[in-house]
Amino acid sequence: FPGIFAERAGAYFSRYDEKLARHGMAKWYELAILNARQNPKAQEYANTTKDLFERAMAPPNPSTFIPYLNPLHCSKVTDGASSLVVVSEEGRKACGIDPGALVEIVGIGEAEDDITKPPPELTTLTTTQNAVNQALEMAGITLDDVGVLEIHDCFAITALLAFEAIGFAKKGEGASFVLEGNTTKEGKIPTNLSGGLTGFGHPTGATGVRQMVDLLQQCTGKAANQLSMRKSHGMMISMGGNDKTVTCIIVRTK
């Protein structure tokens, strides 16, 4: 997968501003670790490195790793387990769960692409785009209604591409979106306050559920790195493969 997403990074560098993109990827790494330091369950919780941005700006070395990406641009495979309980309104009442302790799923988008074929466009997460549009339509909302986001940042370049695919940034402007502080706790769309795959870790197979757990905790005021929720909706996006199977779920606080 590092090699596959390095191809996306290379195509992105060729089409857009490579220097700006590298700065955006380094900033994403820095933010991921800073958020992870606020989450005791995150793999990078104890990371005390001071020069996060500078380290992430290290040039790729294809003779020892891959072109276009350095190791800090990659999420870490880790151990972990997550679980969720999904109930109807009747089930909630039967279980005696207070409405304030849960969220309501109001939008689901599921999109797939042929895993045997290369991506139709290396600089666009087409399947992510389709899943997000489906979820927004089902929920009957726009991006302006979303107050917190969990994305599948398996690689730093994926984060930049995700903001563009979702629609928060225009094509080629994902790096600027991150560098301008839009994804911080105080920003336009606080993202991956859990640390995300880059900072929390990537327990492959459990990651999608973990993302929903962290989204649930943010929306119900129980997160380790808690946001002061300004809007009633949250969104998560979980990816399988090279943007081949994508699930987008939108929730609303009760």
Secondary structure, DSSP 8 states (H G I E B T S, - for coil): -HHHHHHHHHHHHHHS-HHHHHHHHHHHHHHHHHHHTT-TTSTTTT---S-HHHHHT----TTTS-SS--GGGB--B-----------HHHHHHHT--GGG-EEEEEEEEEE--TTS--S-TT--HHHHHHHHHHHHHHT--GGGEEEEE---SBHHHHHHHHHHHTSS-TT-HHHHHHTTTTSTTSSS-B-TT-HHHHT-B-TTTHHHHHHHHHHHHHTT--TT-----SSEEEEEEEETTTTEEEEEEEEE-
